[in-house]
Amino acid sequence: MFRRIVVGHDLHEGGSDALALARLIAGAANAKLVIAGVFPIGMLPRGFDARWREHEEQVAAEIQAIADGAGAEPEAFPSTSPARGLHELAEETDADLIVVGSSRHAKIGQILGGNVGLGLLQGSPCAVAVAPRGYREEAPNALGRIAVGFDGGYECGLALRGAVEMARAAGAALELIAVAVPSAVIGRGAIVGRDLEEAIETQLRRQLEDLARWIRDDVSANTVVLCGDPVRLLADAATDADLLVVGSRGYGPLRRVLLGSTSAGLVRSARCPVLVYRRATRADPGRTGSARDQSAGSS
């Protein structure tokens, strides 16, 4: 479960959306909130320009006021870019989640990762959540339904475990959603077309049912298996969810968030908040053993 959540606040509407989502997650996780405003480093060849000093003081004052109103810690942080600053702050404060808002170009109620969000989602040292545009106006009082995108691989292990822990703490229902991606041929044509789709769907359904049985009785878990385009189907299936949780890409630097094609598509099109976990290592909780062991039902 999350212990420290950094909210990337841009002092505009996107920052308010991020704060609304962060408070919702923090309420379930009993986590500490850090309101972060990143301002550009003002170092010039002959020293600091007075205008940069004034800007830094202004950002610090506004972040302090927002943090006071949210009962959070303020952090005005200098860096060469907002994404880098949030990366560095997360590492410095040992945060395990960064929350940001969507681009101002997104449609109301829809996610569209801006430069900061997409920058965070390529190498963040911790999980990243993105709030839809306008989320502050429609955020629920508590998490009621959490959807989890499941692909049968190790990388969704931390995502699944975290979602189960949040659902248990918030009294939320859990929905495990797997999408089988059709493929024309396996091997030398042993399975072709619909036969392959049915085989994939059957395997995923068995995995989900196995996981659902190992989740403790105090969490209501439903399973859904679909076949087709994973981005579109996951986004549609999670439309009414309070949070969609997915894992990181399965290769690349360890303990970093890495966008795969599905997670990248979701942060550009989902209509609910999306949380992407970092890539796991075998030493991480929930990472060892079978996929079943990665659920919170395992001890």
KAKA-V854532 format. One record per residue. N is the residue number from 1. RES is the residue in one small letter. PHI is phi as a letter, one per 40 degrees, with the letter a starting at -180 (999 if undefined). PSI is psi in whole degrees, -180 to 180 (none if undefined). OMEGA is omega in radians with two decimals (none if undefined). Layout:
n:N res:RES phi:PHI psi:PSI omega:OMEGA
n:N res:RES phi:PHI psi:PSI omega:OMEGA
This chain:
n:1 res:m phi:999 psi:153 omega:-3.10
n:2 res:f phi:c psi:142 omega:3.12
n:3 res:r phi:b psi:-37 omega:-3.12
n:4 res:r phi:b psi:125 omega:-3.09
n:5 res:i phi:b psi:124 omega:3.08
n:6 res:v phi:c psi:126 omega:3.11
n:7 res:v phi:b psi:116 omega:3.08
n:8 res:g phi:c psi:106 omega:-3.07
n:9 res:h phi:b psi:123 omega:-3.11
n:10 res:d phi:c psi:10 omega:-3.12
n:11 res:l phi:g psi:19 omega:3.08
n:12 res:h phi:b psi:-168 omega:-3.05
n:13 res:e phi:c psi:-36 omega:3.14
n:14 res:g phi:c psi:-37 omega:3.09
n:15 res:g phi:c psi:-37 omega:3.10
n:16 res:s phi:c psi:-37 omega:3.07
n:17 res:d phi:c psi:-44 omega:3.13
n:18 res:a phi:c psi:-42 omega:-3.13
n:19 res:l phi:c psi:-40 omega:3.13
n:20 res:a phi:c psi:-42 omega:3.12
n:21 res:l phi:c psi:-42 omega:-3.14
n:22 res:a phi:c psi:-40 omega:3.13
n:23 res:r phi:c psi:-36 omega:3.11
n:24 res:l phi:c psi:-47 omega:-3.13
n:25 res:i phi:c psi:-41 omega:-3.14
n:26 res:a phi:c psi:-33 omega:3.12
n:27 res:g phi:c psi:-36 omega:3.11
n:28 res:a phi:c psi:-35 omega:-3.05
n:29 res:a phi:c psi:-9 omega:-3.04
n:30 res:n phi:f psi:45 omega:-3.06
n:31 res:a phi:c psi:159 omega:3.05
n:32 res:k phi:c psi:142 omega:3.12
n:33 res:l phi:b psi:138 omega:3.02
n:34 res:v phi:b psi:118 omega:3.09
n:35 res:i phi:c psi:117 omega:-3.03
n:36 res:a phi:b psi:127 omega:2.98
n:37 res:g phi:b psi:120 omega:-3.10
n:38 res:v phi:c psi:127 omega:3.11
n:39 res:f phi:b psi:150 omega:-3.07
n:40 res:p phi:c psi:145 omega:3.08
n:41 res:i phi:c psi:130 omega:-3.05
n:42 res:g phi:b psi:31 omega:-3.12
n:43 res:m phi:c psi:123 omega:3.10
n:44 res:l phi:b psi:167 omega:-3.09
n:45 res:p phi:d psi:-33 omega:-3.10
n:46 res:r phi:b psi:20 omega:3.11
n:47 res:g phi:h psi:-167 omega:-3.09
n:48 res:f phi:c psi:133 omega:3.07
n:49 res:d phi:c psi:139 omega:-3.10
n:50 res:a phi:c psi:-31 omega:-3.14
n:51 res:r phi:c psi:-36 omega:3.10
n:52 res:w phi:c psi:-36 omega:3.09
n:53 res:r phi:c psi:-45 omega:3.14
n:54 res:e phi:c psi:-41 omega:3.13
n:55 res:h phi:c psi:-43 omega:3.11
n:56 res:e phi:d psi:-45 omega:-3.13
n:57 res:e phi:c psi:-37 omega:3.12
n:58 res:q phi:c psi:-46 omega:3.11
n:59 res:v phi:c psi:-45 omega:-3.13
n:60 res:a phi:c psi:-42 omega:-3.14
n:61 res:a phi:c psi:-42 omega:-3.13
n:62 res:e phi:c psi:-41 omega:3.11
n:63 res:i phi:c psi:-39 omega:3.11
n:64 res:q phi:d psi:-45 omega:-3.14
n:65 res:a phi:c psi:-42 omega:3.13
n:66 res:i phi:c psi:-44 omega:-3.14
n:67 res:a phi:c psi:-42 omega:3.12
n:68 res:d phi:d psi:-41 omega:3.14
n:69 res:g phi:c psi:-26 omega:-3.11
n:70 res:a phi:b psi:0 omega:-3.08
n:71 res:g phi:g psi:39 omega:-3.05
n:72 res:a phi:b psi:172 omega:3.07
n:73 res:e phi:c psi:137 omega:3.08
n:74 res:p phi:c psi:151 omega:3.08
n:75 res:e phi:a psi:104 omega:2.99
n:76 res:a phi:c psi:117 omega:-2.90
n:77 res:f phi:b psi:125 omega:3.13
n:78 res:p phi:c psi:139 omega:3.08
n:79 res:s phi:a psi:172 omega:-3.14
n:80 res:t phi:c psi:-17 omega:3.08
n:81 res:s phi:a psi:154 omega:3.12
n:82 res:p phi:d psi:-45 omega:-3.12
n:83 res:a phi:c psi:-45 omega:3.13
n:84 res:r phi:c psi:-42 omega:3.13
n:85 res:g phi:c psi:-42 omega:3.12
n:86 res:l phi:c psi:-38 omega:3.03
n:87 res:h phi:d psi:-52 omega:-3.07
n:88 res:e phi:c psi:-40 omega:3.14
n:89 res:l phi:c psi:-40 omega:3.11
n:90 res:a phi:c psi:-42 omega:3.11
n:91 res:e phi:c psi:-42 omega:-3.09
n:92 res:e phi:c psi:-36 omega:-3.09
n:93 res:t phi:c psi:2 omega:-3.13
n:94 res:d phi:f psi:41 omega:3.10
n:95 res:a phi:c psi:153 omega:3.09
n:96 res:d phi:b psi:7 omega:3.04
n:97 res:l phi:a psi:136 omega:2.98
n:98 res:i phi:b psi:134 omega:3.13
n:99 res:v phi:b psi:132 omega:3.11
n:100 res:v phi:b psi:165 omega:3.07
n:101 res:g phi:c psi:179 omega:3.14
n:102 res:s phi:c psi:168 omega:3.07
n:103 res:s phi:c psi:148 omega:3.11
n:104 res:r phi:c psi:-12 omega:3.11
n:105 res:h phi:c psi:-6 omega:3.13
n:106 res:a phi:c psi:153 omega:3.02
n:107 res:k phi:c psi:151 omega:3.10
n:108 res:i phi:d psi:131 omega:3.13
n:109 res:g phi:g psi:3 omega:-3.11
n:110 res:q phi:b psi:149 omega:3.08
n:111 res:i phi:c psi:139 omega:2.93
n:112 res:l phi:a psi:102 omega:-3.09
n:113 res:g phi:c psi:125 omega:3.06
n:114 res:g phi:c psi:-168 omega:-3.13
n:115 res:n phi:d psi:-39 omega:-3.13
n:116 res:v phi:c psi:-49 omega:-3.12
n:117 res:g phi:c psi:-46 omega:-3.14
n:118 res:l phi:c psi:-34 omega:3.07
n:119 res:g phi:c psi:-40 omega:3.11
n:120 res:l phi:c psi:-37 omega:-3.06
n:121 res:l phi:c psi:9 omega:3.01
n:122 res:q phi:b psi:78 omega:3.03
n:123 res:g phi:h psi:10 omega:3.12
n:124 res:s phi:c psi:141 omega:3.13
n:125 res:p phi:c psi:-4 omega:3.14
n:126 res:c phi:a psi:178 omega:3.13
n:127 res:a phi:c psi:154 omega:-3.14
n:128 res:v phi:b psi:134 omega:3.06
n:129 res:a phi:b psi:142 omega:3.14
n:130 res:v phi:b psi:128 omega:3.13
n:131 res:a phi:c psi:142 omega:3.07
n:132 res:p phi:c psi:158 omega:3.08
n:133 res:r phi:c psi:134 omega:-3.13
n:134 res:g phi:g psi:8 omega:-3.06
n:135 res:y phi:c psi:-32 omega:-3.10
n:136 res:r phi:d psi:-26 omega:-3.10
n:137 res:e phi:c psi:-18 omega:-3.03
n:138 res:e phi:b psi:10 omega:-3.13
n:139 res:a phi:c psi:134 omega:3.11
n:140 res:p phi:c psi:167 omega:3.11
n:141 res:n phi:c psi:-24 omega:-3.14
n:142 res:a phi:a psi:160 omega:3.07
n:143 res:l phi:c psi:125 omega:3.13
n:144 res:g phi:b psi:-33 omega:-3.14
n:145 res:r phi:a psi:124 omega:3.14
n:146 res:i phi:b psi:123 omega:3.10
n:147 res:a phi:c psi:144 omega:3.14
n:148 res:v phi:b psi:124 omega:3.04
n:149 res:g phi:c psi:122 omega:-3.05
n:150 res:f phi:b psi:130 omega:-3.14
n:151 res:d phi:b psi:5 omega:3.10
n:152 res:g phi:g psi:-2 omega:-3.10
n:153 res:g phi:c psi:173 omega:-3.13
n:154 res:y phi:c psi:-33 omega:-3.00
n:155 res:e phi:c psi:-19 omega:3.09
n:156 res:c phi:c psi:2 omega:-3.10
n:157 res:g phi:c psi:-50 omega:3.12
n:158 res:l phi:c psi:-38 omega:3.13
n:159 res:a phi:c psi:-45 omega:-3.14
n:160 res:l phi:c psi:-46 omega:-3.14
n:161 res:r phi:c psi:-45 omega:3.14
n:162 res:g phi:c psi:-40 omega:3.14
n:163 res:a phi:c psi:-40 omega:3.12
n:164 res:v phi:c psi:-42 omega:3.13
n:165 res:e phi:c psi:-42 omega:3.11
n:166 res:m phi:c psi:-43 omega:3.13
n:167 res:a phi:c psi:-41 omega:3.14
n:168 res:r phi:c psi:-46 omega:-3.10
n:169 res:a phi:c psi:-36 omega:-3.08
n:170 res:a phi:c psi:-8 omega:-3.05
n:171 res:g phi:g psi:30 omega:-3.08
n:172 res:a phi:c psi:157 omega:3.03
n:173 res:a phi:c psi:148 omega:-3.10
n:174 res:l phi:b psi:137 omega:3.07
n:175 res:e phi:b psi:117 omega:3.11
n:176 res:l phi:c psi:118 omega:-3.06
n:177 res:i phi:b psi:121 omega:3.08
n:178 res:a phi:b psi:140 omega:3.12
n:179 res:v phi:b psi:119 omega:3.07
n:180 res:a phi:c psi:126 omega:-3.14
n:181 res:v phi:c psi:116 omega:-3.10
n:182 res:p phi:c psi:146 omega:3.06
n:183 res:s phi:a psi:147 omega:-3.00
n:184 res:a phi:c psi:-40 omega:-2.99
n:185 res:v phi:a psi:142 omega:2.94
n:186 res:i phi:b psi:137 omega:3.11
n:187 res:g phi:g psi:-130 omega:-3.11
n:188 res:r phi:b psi:41 omega:3.10
n:189 res:g phi:g psi:18 omega:-3.13
n:190 res:a phi:c psi:-37 omega:3.10
n:191 res:i phi:b psi:127 omega:-3.04
n:192 res:v phi:b psi:144 omega:2.99
n:193 res:g phi:g psi:-129 omega:-3.04
n:194 res:r phi:c psi:-30 omega:3.11
n:195 res:d phi:c psi:-41 omega:3.13
n:196 res:l phi:c psi:-45 omega:3.13
n:197 res:e phi:d psi:-44 omega:-3.14
n:198 res:e phi:c psi:-38 omega:3.13
n:199 res:a phi:c psi:-43 omega:3.12
n:200 res:i phi:c psi:-46 omega:-3.13
n:201 res:e phi:c psi:-41 omega:3.14
n:202 res:t phi:c psi:-44 omega:3.14
n:203 res:q phi:c psi:-47 omega:3.14
n:204 res:l phi:c psi:-40 omega:3.14
n:205 res:r phi:c psi:-41 omega:3.11
n:206 res:r phi:c psi:-41 omega:3.11
n:207 res:q phi:c psi:-44 omega:-3.13
n:208 res:l phi:c psi:-42 omega:3.13
n:209 res:e phi:c psi:-38 omega:3.10
n:210 res:d phi:c psi:-44 omega:3.12
n:211 res:l phi:c psi:-43 omega:-3.12
n:212 res:a phi:c psi:-36 omega:3.13
n:213 res:r phi:c psi:-28 omega:-3.09
n:214 res:w phi:c psi:-8 omega:3.02
n:215 res:i phi:c psi:135 omega:-3.04
n:216 res:r phi:c psi:160 omega:-3.03
n:217 res:d phi:c psi:-18 omega:-3.09
n:218 res:d phi:c psi:1 omega:3.05
n:219 res:v phi:b psi:122 omega:3.09
n:220 res:s phi:c psi:119 omega:-3.07
n:221 res:a phi:b psi:125 omega:3.09
n:222 res:n phi:b psi:148 omega:-3.13
n:223 res:t phi:b psi:142 omega:3.14
n:224 res:v phi:b psi:130 omega:3.07
n:225 res:v phi:b psi:126 omega:-3.13
n:226 res:l phi:b psi:170 omega:3.13
n:227 res:c phi:b psi:124 omega:3.13
n:228 res:g phi:i psi:-147 omega:-3.12
n:229 res:d phi:c psi:115 omega:-3.03
n:230 res:p phi:c psi:-36 omega:-3.13
n:231 res:v phi:c psi:-52 omega:-3.10
n:232 res:r phi:c psi:-45 omega:-3.08
n:233 res:l phi:c psi:-40 omega:3.09
n:234 res:l phi:c psi:-44 omega:3.13
n:235 res:a phi:c psi:-43 omega:-3.14
n:236 res:d phi:c psi:-43 omega:-3.10
n:237 res:a phi:c psi:-27 omega:-3.08
n:238 res:a phi:b psi:10 omega:-3.08
n:239 res:t phi:d psi:-42 omega:-3.10
n:240 res:d phi:c psi:5 omega:3.13
n:241 res:a phi:c psi:154 omega:3.06
n:242 res:d phi:c psi:-18 omega:-3.14
n:243 res:l phi:a psi:136 omega:3.03
n:244 res:l phi:b psi:123 omega:-3.07
n:245 res:v phi:b psi:129 omega:3.11
n:246 res:v phi:b psi:162 omega:3.12
n:247 res:g phi:c psi:173 omega:-3.14
n:248 res:s phi:c psi:172 omega:3.05
n:249 res:r phi:c psi:150 omega:-2.99
n:250 res:g phi:c psi:5 omega:3.10
n:251 res:y phi:a psi:159 omega:-3.07
n:252 res:g phi:h psi:-171 omega:-3.10
n:253 res:p phi:d psi:138 omega:3.12
n:254 res:l phi:c psi:154 omega:3.12
n:255 res:r phi:f psi:37 omega:3.06
n:256 res:r phi:b psi:151 omega:3.02
n:257 res:v phi:c psi:132 omega:3.14
n:258 res:l phi:b psi:121 omega:-3.12
n:259 res:l phi:c psi:128 omega:2.94
n:260 res:g phi:c psi:-178 omega:-3.09
n:261 res:s phi:c psi:-37 omega:-3.12
n:262 res:t phi:c psi:-50 omega:-3.13
n:263 res:s phi:c psi:-36 omega:3.10
n:264 res:a phi:c psi:-42 omega:3.11
n:265 res:g phi:c psi:-38 omega:-3.12
n:266 res:l phi:c psi:-39 omega:3.14
n:267 res:v phi:c psi:2 omega:3.03
n:268 res:r phi:b psi:-6 omega:-3.01
n:269 res:s phi:a psi:-14 omega:-3.06
n:270 res:a phi:c psi:154 omega:-3.14
n:271 res:r phi:b psi:20 omega:3.02
n:272 res:c phi:a psi:166 omega:3.11
n:273 res:p phi:d psi:143 omega:3.12
n:274 res:v phi:b psi:134 omega:3.10
n:275 res:l phi:b psi:122 omega:-3.13
n:276 res:v phi:b psi:120 omega:3.11
n:277 res:y phi:c psi:157 omega:3.09
n:278 res:r phi:c psi:167 omega:3.06
n:279 res:r phi:c psi:135 omega:-3.08
n:280 res:a phi:c psi:163 omega:2.94
n:281 res:t phi:b psi:166 omega:-3.12
n:282 res:r phi:c psi:-14 omega:3.10
n:283 res:a phi:c psi:-12 omega:-3.13
n:284 res:d phi:c psi:150 omega:3.08
n:285 res:p phi:d psi:137 omega:3.10
n:286 res:g phi:g psi:2 omega:-3.06
n:287 res:r phi:c psi:-26 omega:-3.08
n:288 res:t phi:c psi:161 omega:3.07
n:289 res:g phi:g psi:-164 omega:-3.11
n:290 res:s phi:c psi:171 omega:3.09
n:291 res:a phi:d psi:-35 omega:3.11
n:292 res:r phi:d psi:-39 omega:-3.11
n:293 res:d phi:c psi:-16 omega:-3.10
n:294 res:q phi:c psi:-11 omega:3.08
n:295 res:s phi:c psi:161 omega:-3.12
n:296 res:a phi:c psi:-6 omega:3.07
n:297 res:g phi:c psi:-13 omega:3.12
n:298 res:s phi:c psi:152 omega:3.13
n:299 res:s phi:b psi:none omega:none
